[in-house]
Amino acid sequence: MDLTTIETVLGLASSAVGVTSKAASTADAIKKLFSSEKAAPDNGEAMKLVNALAGELTTANVMNVQLSEALRRLSDELRKEDEFAKEKARYALIATERKDMVYRLREDAANGQPIHDACPVCMHEKKIMYIRGEGDTRHCQANNHHIFRYSRTPPPRVYGHYGRGDF
C-alpha cells in the first residue's frame, strides 16, 4: 500500500481538528460577547467574530469533504489489497524441473479453473499474469522478457548428431 495515502489522511484529519478547534474557540468568544453582563455587545466586534466563524466553518467543511474522499480512497486501496491477498493465497510457489520459481494454482483452490502457472515477477507487482507456452521455455503473457524454463530435454538431433559441437 502507498504510505502517502495514509499520510494524506492523517494530515487532513489533523488540519480538520485544528480548524474545528479554532471554530469552537470563535464560537465561545461570540457566546461570551453576548452573555456578558455589561452593556450591549459591540456590533462591530460581533460581526467580525461571526464572519470569522463562518469562514472557519466553511474551511472545516471543505476539509471534511477532502478527508472523506481520502478515507474512501484509502478504503478502496485496502479492499483491493485484501482481494489480491486472497487471490494470491490460491497459488503456491513451486520450482520447475529446471529450478525456476513460478506460482501454481493449488488444486484445492481452483474453483473450476484449470491448473495453471502465474508469473512471480508480475505477482510481486500485485498482478496475476499467466505463464503461456509449451515445452521447455515458457513466457509471461504480459511480458515476454519474463521467461521460465520447465523441463530438461536433450538438444535436437542435427544430421544424426546431438548439439552443435559434434560435427
TIKENU-546686 format. One record per residue (C-alpha): residue number from 1; residue in three letters; chain; x, y, z. Coordinates in steps of 0.2 Angstrom, whole numbers, plus 5000, padded with zeros to 4 digits. Layout:
TIKENU-546686
+-----+-----+-------+------+-------+------+
|   n | res | chain | east | north |   up |
+-----+-----+-------+------+-------+------+
| NUM | ala |     A |    X |     Y |    Z |
...
+-----+-----+-------+------+-------+------+
***
This chain:
TIKENU-546686
+-----+-----+-------+------+-------+------+
|   n | res | chain | east | north |   up |
+-----+-----+-------+------+-------+------+
|   1 | met |     A | 5000 |  5000 | 5000 |
|   2 | asp |     A | 5006 |  5018 | 4996 |
|   3 | leu |     A | 5010 |  5026 | 5013 |
|   4 | thr |     A | 5007 |  5044 | 5005 |
|   5 | thr |     A | 4988 |  5040 | 5005 |
|   6 | ile |     A | 4989 |  5036 | 5024 |
|   7 | glu |     A | 5000 |  5052 | 5027 |
|   8 | thr |     A | 4987 |  5062 | 5017 |
|   9 | val |     A | 4973 |  5056 | 5028 |
|  10 | leu |     A | 4982 |  5059 | 5044 |
|  11 | gly |     A | 4987 |  5077 | 5038 |
|  12 | leu |     A | 4969 |  5081 | 5033 |
|  13 | ala |     A | 4962 |  5074 | 5050 |
|  14 | ser |     A | 4975 |  5084 | 5060 |
|  15 | ser |     A | 4971 |  5100 | 5050 |
|  16 | ala |     A | 4952 |  5097 | 5052 |
|  17 | val |     A | 4954 |  5095 | 5070 |
|  18 | gly |     A | 4964 |  5111 | 5071 |
|  19 | val |     A | 4951 |  5121 | 5061 |
|  20 | thr |     A | 4937 |  5114 | 5071 |
|  21 | ser |     A | 4946 |  5119 | 5087 |
|  22 | lys |     A | 4948 |  5136 | 5081 |
|  23 | ala |     A | 4930 |  5137 | 5076 |
|  24 | ala |     A | 4925 |  5131 | 5093 |
|  25 | ser |     A | 4935 |  5145 | 5101 |
|  26 | thr |     A | 4927 |  5158 | 5090 |
|  27 | ala |     A | 4910 |  5152 | 5094 |
|  28 | asp |     A | 4915 |  5153 | 5113 |
|  29 | ala |     A | 4921 |  5171 | 5110 |
|  30 | ile |     A | 4904 |  5175 | 5102 |
|  31 | lys |     A | 4895 |  5167 | 5117 |
|  32 | lys |     A | 4905 |  5177 | 5129 |
|  33 | leu |     A | 4902 |  5193 | 5120 |
|  34 | phe |     A | 4883 |  5191 | 5121 |
|  35 | ser |     A | 4882 |  5184 | 5138 |
|  36 | ser |     A | 4892 |  5197 | 5146 |
|  37 | glu |     A | 4883 |  5207 | 5160 |
|  38 | lys |     A | 4889 |  5224 | 5153 |
|  39 | ala |     A | 4880 |  5234 | 5141 |
|  40 | ala |     A | 4875 |  5228 | 5124 |
|  41 | pro |     A | 4889 |  5220 | 5114 |
|  42 | asp |     A | 4899 |  5229 | 5101 |
|  43 | asn |     A | 4891 |  5226 | 5084 |
|  44 | gly |     A | 4907 |  5228 | 5075 |
|  45 | glu |     A | 4916 |  5215 | 5086 |
|  46 | ala |     A | 4901 |  5203 | 5085 |
|  47 | met |     A | 4901 |  5205 | 5066 |
|  48 | lys |     A | 4919 |  5202 | 5065 |
|  49 | leu |     A | 4918 |  5186 | 5076 |
|  50 | val |     A | 4903 |  5180 | 5066 |
|  51 | asn |     A | 4912 |  5182 | 5049 |
|  52 | ala |     A | 4927 |  5173 | 5056 |
|  53 | leu |     A | 4916 |  5159 | 5062 |
|  54 | ala |     A | 4908 |  5157 | 5045 |
|  55 | gly |     A | 4925 |  5157 | 5037 |
|  56 | glu |     A | 4932 |  5144 | 5049 |
|  57 | leu |     A | 4916 |  5133 | 5047 |
|  58 | thr |     A | 4917 |  5134 | 5028 |
|  59 | thr |     A | 4936 |  5129 | 5029 |
|  60 | ala |     A | 4931 |  5115 | 5041 |
|  61 | asn |     A | 4918 |  5109 | 5029 |
|  62 | val |     A | 4929 |  5109 | 5014 |
|  63 | met |     A | 4942 |  5099 | 5024 |
|  64 | asn |     A | 4929 |  5086 | 5030 |
|  65 | val |     A | 4925 |  5083 | 5012 |
|  66 | gln |     A | 4943 |  5081 | 5007 |
|  67 | leu |     A | 4945 |  5070 | 5022 |
|  68 | ser |     A | 4930 |  5059 | 5017 |
|  69 | glu |     A | 4937 |  5057 | 4999 |
|  70 | ala |     A | 4954 |  5052 | 5006 |
|  71 | leu |     A | 4946 |  5040 | 5018 |
|  72 | arg |     A | 4936 |  5032 | 5003 |
|  73 | arg |     A | 4952 |  5031 | 4993 |
|  74 | leu |     A | 4961 |  5023 | 5007 |
|  75 | ser |     A | 4947 |  5011 | 5010 |
|  76 | asp |     A | 4947 |  5006 | 4991 |
|  77 | glu |     A | 4966 |  5003 | 4992 |
|  78 | leu |     A | 4964 |  4992 | 5007 |
|  79 | arg |     A | 4950 |  4982 | 4999 |
|  80 | lys |     A | 4960 |  4980 | 4983 |
|  81 | glu |     A | 4975 |  4974 | 4993 |
|  82 | asp |     A | 4964 |  4962 | 5003 |
|  83 | glu |     A | 4956 |  4955 | 4987 |
|  84 | phe |     A | 4974 |  4952 | 4979 |
|  85 | ala |     A | 4980 |  4944 | 4995 |
|  86 | lys |     A | 4965 |  4932 | 4994 |
|  87 | glu |     A | 4968 |  4928 | 4976 |
|  88 | lys |     A | 4987 |  4926 | 4979 |
|  89 | ala |     A | 4983 |  4914 | 4993 |
|  90 | arg |     A | 4976 |  4902 | 4980 |
|  91 | tyr |     A | 4993 |  4900 | 4972 |
|  92 | ala |     A | 5009 |  4890 | 4979 |
|  93 | leu |     A | 5027 |  4895 | 4974 |
|  94 | ile |     A | 5035 |  4880 | 4966 |
|  95 | ala |     A | 5051 |  4876 | 4957 |
|  96 | thr |     A | 5051 |  4869 | 4939 |
|  97 | glu |     A | 5062 |  4855 | 4935 |
|  98 | arg |     A | 5075 |  4867 | 4929 |
|  99 | lys |     A | 5073 |  4876 | 4946 |
| 100 | asp |     A | 5064 |  4892 | 4940 |
| 101 | met |     A | 5052 |  4898 | 4953 |
| 102 | val |     A | 5033 |  4900 | 4947 |
| 103 | tyr |     A | 5017 |  4901 | 4956 |
| 104 | arg |     A | 5005 |  4887 | 4953 |
| 105 | leu |     A | 4986 |  4887 | 4956 |
| 106 | arg |     A | 4983 |  4875 | 4970 |
| 107 | glu |     A | 4971 |  4861 | 4966 |
| 108 | asp |     A | 4961 |  4864 | 4982 |
| 109 | ala |     A | 4958 |  4882 | 4977 |
| 110 | ala |     A | 4955 |  4880 | 4958 |
| 111 | asn |     A | 4936 |  4883 | 4959 |
| 112 | gly |     A | 4934 |  4876 | 4942 |
| 113 | gln |     A | 4948 |  4884 | 4934 |
| 114 | pro |     A | 4961 |  4874 | 4925 |
| 115 | ile |     A | 4978 |  4872 | 4935 |
| 116 | his |     A | 4990 |  4885 | 4928 |
| 117 | asp |     A | 5006 |  4894 | 4932 |
| 118 | ala |     A | 5007 |  4913 | 4936 |
| 119 | cys |     A | 5022 |  4924 | 4934 |
| 120 | pro |     A | 5031 |  4928 | 4950 |
| 121 | val |     A | 5038 |  4944 | 4944 |
| 122 | cys |     A | 5021 |  4951 | 4940 |
| 123 | met |     A | 5014 |  4943 | 4956 |
| 124 | his |     A | 5027 |  4954 | 4966 |
| 125 | glu |     A | 5020 |  4969 | 4956 |
| 126 | lys |     A | 5002 |  4964 | 4963 |
| 127 | lys |     A | 4996 |  4957 | 4946 |
| 128 | ile |     A | 4992 |  4939 | 4942 |
| 129 | met |     A | 4998 |  4935 | 4924 |
| 130 | tyr |     A | 4998 |  4918 | 4917 |
| 131 | ile |     A | 5013 |  4909 | 4910 |
| 132 | arg |     A | 5009 |  4903 | 4892 |
| 133 | gly |     A | 5018 |  4891 | 4880 |
| 134 | glu |     A | 5023 |  4873 | 4879 |
| 135 | gly |     A | 5039 |  4864 | 4881 |
| 136 | asp |     A | 5055 |  4869 | 4889 |
| 137 | thr |     A | 5053 |  4888 | 4889 |
| 138 | arg |     A | 5038 |  4897 | 4893 |
| 139 | his |     A | 5034 |  4916 | 4894 |
| 140 | cys |     A | 5023 |  4928 | 4905 |
| 141 | gln |     A | 5008 |  4933 | 4895 |
| 142 | ala |     A | 5011 |  4951 | 4900 |
| 143 | asn |     A | 5030 |  4952 | 4897 |
| 144 | asn |     A | 5039 |  4941 | 4885 |
| 145 | his |     A | 5055 |  4945 | 4895 |
| 146 | his |     A | 5049 |  4935 | 4909 |
| 147 | ile |     A | 5055 |  4918 | 4903 |
| 148 | phe |     A | 5054 |  4902 | 4913 |
| 149 | arg |     A | 5062 |  4885 | 4910 |
| 150 | tyr |     A | 5052 |  4870 | 4913 |
| 151 | ser |     A | 5059 |  4853 | 4908 |
| 152 | arg |     A | 5076 |  4846 | 4903 |
| 153 | thr |     A | 5075 |  4839 | 4886 |
| 154 | pro |     A | 5090 |  4833 | 4875 |
| 155 | pro |     A | 5096 |  4846 | 4862 |
| 156 | pro |     A | 5088 |  4842 | 4845 |
| 157 | arg |     A | 5097 |  4830 | 4833 |
| 158 | val |     A | 5105 |  4839 | 4818 |
| 159 | tyr |     A | 5111 |  4827 | 4804 |
| 160 | gly |     A | 5112 |  4812 | 4815 |
| 161 | his |     A | 5122 |  4821 | 4829 |
| 162 | tyr |     A | 5117 |  4829 | 4845 |
| 163 | gly |     A | 5121 |  4848 | 4848 |
| 164 | arg |     A | 5132 |  4859 | 4838 |
| 165 | gly |     A | 5150 |  4853 | 4843 |
| 166 | asp |     A | 5148 |  4835 | 4837 |
| 167 | phe |     A | 5151 |  4838 | 4818 |
+-----+-----+-------+------+-------+------+
***
